[in-house]
Amino acid sequence: MTPDDRATWTATSDAHQLADWLAPFARVLLLTHAKPDGDAIGSTLALARALDGRAKRDGAPGHTATPWYDGPMPTFADKLVGPTRIKTTDKDGLPDPTSFDAVVVCDTGSWSQVETFAPTLRAMTDNAAIIDHHLQGAEDMAPRRLLAITAAAVCQPIADVCGALLGLDSPRQLPVDIATPIYMGLATDTGWFRHANVSPDAFRLAADLLEAGVDHAALYALSEQQDRAARAKLLGRALSNMELVHDNTVALLPVTLADFHAVGAGPGDTGGFTDPALAIATVKVAITLVEVRLSSDGPHDVPTHVKLSLRSKAGPDMVDVAELASKFGGGGHAQAAGARIEGTLDQARAKLIDALG
């Protein structure tokens, strides 16, 4: 991602235009970023169910949409997915572009976040669309872009598209099986309505979805009260090794491959590690640095790159972590962004501190 990506990252479609474009297609592929979170899974599930619902309403046989995921899934995924047909790269490999009429990428417009699916996407560019809420992206990924960069979650514009597909006047009228994953995406991307990205529109949508029949307490328990003991132990190691730099305003939380092995944790166990660090009064930015090993070749304890997860506090002196992430080819929101740096954790730490200035 480069600074130019912000200037060219512009919307070309609205919800009704995108729904009209999707309507004729019988086979739609739905993709999102690697290691999907609640917003990524919620948006793709809701859109798949809305497309299937429209097909059934119009008398079209069979499924019309297939969400395809890459990377570890969150613990709540199975129950949220339920009977909806999905595919994953670990079980099903890569999607064949000739098997689909169109593709929609949800919750990202960054090539680095869909690297595994790049061959499929490049083969389907003419019939591709993006629905996203991030500050920047690559316009060459799709000519149709529904962008809601002020939205707290991509599930907000997804709710509009689902409503347009089904001919509804309000999200309150959404079937509960569509409203539920939308609510999960909205809730998880706002930290269950605690983060600074919460807006009146977000609360209005949440209220509408609750009126549609969403069970807030059940979803909270499903996503926030299902941690494995290994995750708590991994967080403890990250906090024990936390380093405060830049006059104690930046917290670095390292998570090494050895840490994962020591407690029996996995890549999906590091979400939310920045929250305790941001509770420190002096800290304005918290960054987790997670060692990742992508290749099966070579020693098991040698990382191939370090994944960065950056978060910042709201306020007049708020730090734009998306700008910081862009220095490493990443991106995201002003207060929540991600990137990766090739090499070891020590090498990544040195580059990060140099970038902080």
N, C-alpha and C positions, 0 to 999 in steps of 0.2 A: 504494500500500500504506500502511496506517495502523497505529498501535499496536494498534487493536482487532482487526486481522486475526490477530494471534497468539492472542488469547483465543478466537476463534471457529474457529480452524483445528484442527479435531478430526477424527479418523478415524470413519468410519461403516461400514466394511466391512473384512473380512480377506481373505486371498488366496483361500480356498475360496469365500467368498460372492461375490467378484468373478468368479471362474471360473465359478461356477454361473449368475450373471447373464449373462455373455457367451456361454455355450454355445449358446443358441437362435438367436442372431443370425447371419444369413448374410452381412451386409455391415457390417464394422466399420471405421470411420475412426480412424486413430492419428495424433495430433498431439503436438508438443512445442514447446519455445521456439524463437524465431528464432535464426538462426546456431547450429544444433545442434552439440553437441560429442560426444565419444565416448560419454558416458552417455546422452545424448538419442537418438542414432542406435542405439546398442546395445540400449537398452530397447525401442524401437519395433520394431526388426528382430526381436528375440527373440520379442516378443509376437505379431507378425505370423506368424512361422514356427510358433509353438506353436498358434495358431488354425488355420492351414492344416493343420498336422499332425493336429489333432483332427478337422477336417472330413474329411480323407482316411481317417482311421481309422474314422470313422462312415459313410463312403460318400457324403459330400456332394460334389457336383461343384464344380470351379473354386476360385478364390481366395475367402477370407472376410475378409481384412484388407488395408488399404491404408495404409501410412505416407505422410504428406504433409508435406513439409519447406519451410521458409521461410528464405531468406537463404543466404549462401555456405556451402558444405559443406567440411568438412576434407579435406585431401589424400587421406586414407586411405578416404574414404567409398565410392568406386566399388568398390574391391576387397572391402570389408567387406559392401557391399550384394549384390554378385554377381548372381545371377539373380532375387533377390526383386523383385517389382514394387513400385516406389515412384512417387510423384508429387512434383513441386516447383513452387512458385508461379511461378518464372521461366519454366518450360516449359508448365505445365498450368493456370495461373491458380489460382482458389480452388475448394475442393471444394463441390459442390452438396449441401446437407444432405438433399435428397430422394432422393439416390442411396445413402444409408446408413441402417442400422437403429440404429446406436449409435456413440458416439465415446468414445475414451479418450485423455486428455491425460497424457503422461508427463513427468516431471522438471520440472514447474512447476505452480503454481496461481495465477500472477500474470497478471492481464489485460494488463499492460503488455508481458509477454514473448510473448503470443500475439495481439497487437493485430491483425495481418493476418487471423487466423482468427476474430476476434470475431463477425462476422455469422453464420458457420456455427455456432459454439458456442452463441450465444444462441438460434438456431433449434432446437438439439438438446438443450437443457438437461435436459429430462425423461429423456432416454436418454443421459446423459453420466456419465463416471466420471473420477476423477483418481488417478494413482499417483505419489506424490511423496515426497521426503525432505527438503524444505526446512522452515525453522522457521515460515514463515508463508505465507498464501495467501488467496484470496478464496473463501469458502464458496459464494457464489452461482454459481460456475462449474459446479459439479456436485453433485448430492445424494449420490453415492457416492464416498467418498474413502478410499483405502488410503494411509495416511501412516506413514512409517518415519523419523521425524526424527532418530533416532540412527544411521541407516545411512550408511555412507560414500558410497554411490551408490544411485541409484534402481534400478539393476540388481539390488540385493539383494532387495527385495520382488518385482521382476519375475521373478526366478528361482523364487520361491514360487508366483506365479500360473501361470507356465509349467508347473511341476511339477503343480499342481492340475489344469490343463486336460488334461494328458496322463496323469493318474492315476499319477504316479511317487512313489516314497517318498523319493528323495534327488536333489539336483542332479547327483550322479555318474551318474545314469541318463539325463540329458538328451542328446538327439541332439547331435552335435558342432556342427552348423550353428546350433543354438540356444545352446549353451554358449559358442561363440566370441564373438558380440556381447555377451553378458552379461559375459564376462571383459574384453572391451575397455572396457566402461563402468566396471567396477569398477577396473581398472588405471589408466585415465586420470583418473578422479575422485579417486584417491588419490595421483596423481603417481607412478604405478608403485610404490605402497606405501611412499612416503616421507613423506606428509603426516600431520598429527596425527589425522586422521579414521580412520586405520587402526585396526581393532579385531580382537579374536579372531574375531568372526563374519565379518569381511571375509576374514581369512586362511583360515578354515574353508571358506568358499565358494570362494575361489581354489583351494584344494587339491582340492575336489570337482570343480571345472570342469576342472582339469588331468587328473584321473582320467577325466573324460568324453572326453578326447582333444584338448583345446585345445593349440595350439602357441604357447607363451609367447614364444619367441624370434622367431617370425615376426610376431606381433602387435606386439611391441616395435619391430622394424625398420620395420613398416608405419606406426606412428604417431609414432615418435620420431626416425627417421633418414631422413625424406623431405623435409626443409625445402628450400625454394628459397633461392638465394643472396640474393634480395631480402629475405627475412625477416631474415637475419643483419645485413644492412645497415640495415634498419629498426630492429632492436633496438639497433644501435650508435648510431643517431641519438637514440633514446629515452634511452639511458644517458648519452650526452654532454650532453643537456639536462635530466637528472635534477636535481630540487631537493629538498633536505632541509629540512624545517620542523619546528616544535615541538621545539626542542633536538635536532635530528637524529634524531627518533624516527619521523617520517613521511616517506616518500620519494614524491615525485610524478614520474611519468614521462609527459611529454606526447608525443603523436603527432599531428602536424598533417596536414591534407590535402596540404600542400606536401611533407611527408616521404614520404607514400605515392607522390606523383607523381615525386619525385626518384629513388627507388630502384626504381620499378616494382612496388611491393608492393600488396596488397589487404587488405580488412577481415579476412580469415581469417588474416592473418599476425601478429596481435598476441597470440595466446594464450601464456601463460607468461612474459610480459615482467616480471611482478613478482618472479619467482624470484631473479634476480641481485641485485635491490635488497634482498630479505629476507636475503641472505647477509651484508649489512653488520651489524656487531655491534650498533650503536646503534638500528637500524631495527626498529620493532615493527609498523608498518603500511606496506604498499606499495600505491600506487594508480596505475593507468594511466588517463590521460585521453585518449581517442581522439576526434578530430574526425570527425563523420559527416555526410554530405550525403545526405539521403533524396530530395529533390525534384530533378526534371530541369529545373525552371524556375530562371532566374537564373544568375549567374556560377558557374562550376565550382569556384572556390576559396573559396566562402562556405559554412561549415558550417551545418546546421540544428540540430544538438545535439551534445553530447559524451557519449560512453559511458564510464562509470566501471567499472573492474574492481578490486575491493578484496580484499586478502589480509592476514592478520595471523599473527604467530608464536604458537605455543602457549606456555603457561607460566602462572604465578600472576597475572601482570599482563597477560594476554591481552586485546586490544581486540576487542569485539564489533562487527565491521564490518557485520553485518546491521542492527544498530540504526542505524549511521551511514547506511547505504544507504536505510533506511526514511524518512529525512528528505527524500529526493528521490524518493519513490515506488517505490523498489527494494526489494530483499530478498535472501534467500539463507541462508547458513549463518553461524555465529558467526565463522568464520575465512575465509570465502570468499563474497563477495556482489557484486551488481552493481546499477547504477542508471544513469539518464541525466539530463542537465541540458540544458534548451533554451538555445541561444545559442552563443557562441564559446568557445574554450578559455580565454581570459583571464577571461571572465565566469564560467565554470564553476569555474575555479581560485579566484576570489574567494569564490564561494558555498561551496565546499568548505572553504576555510580558516576561513571564518566558522562553519561547522557544527562544525569540529573544536574550536572554543572557545579 
